[in-house]
Amino acid sequence: MRLSGYDKYYYAHQCRKFTVHILTSGFNHYSANDILEVNINNNRYYGASIKALLLSGGEADLKTFNDKKEMLGFIVGYNEAKREG
């Protein structure tokens, strides 16, 4: 996903924190042992999504969004909630 603007490094850091947490802790019903890689995507036609490449060879949609801004807001909120808890 391409990030631009004055806050691109902030969002890149937030995405990295989110990805590391998912890889070490899992997400929803997927454990950390199930997930090989996390992909954060933005597509002009299909919206934004967070996908997990699974060790079993499959791919799972962890979360989908209408646009990149909504997805980045979720990632920042997730990181903040994780920090608070």
Secondary structure, 3 states (H helix, E strand, C coil): CCCCCCCHHHHHHHHHHHHHHHHHHCECCECCCCEEEEEEEEECCCEEEEEEEECCCCEEEEEEECCHHHHHHHHHHHHHHHHHC
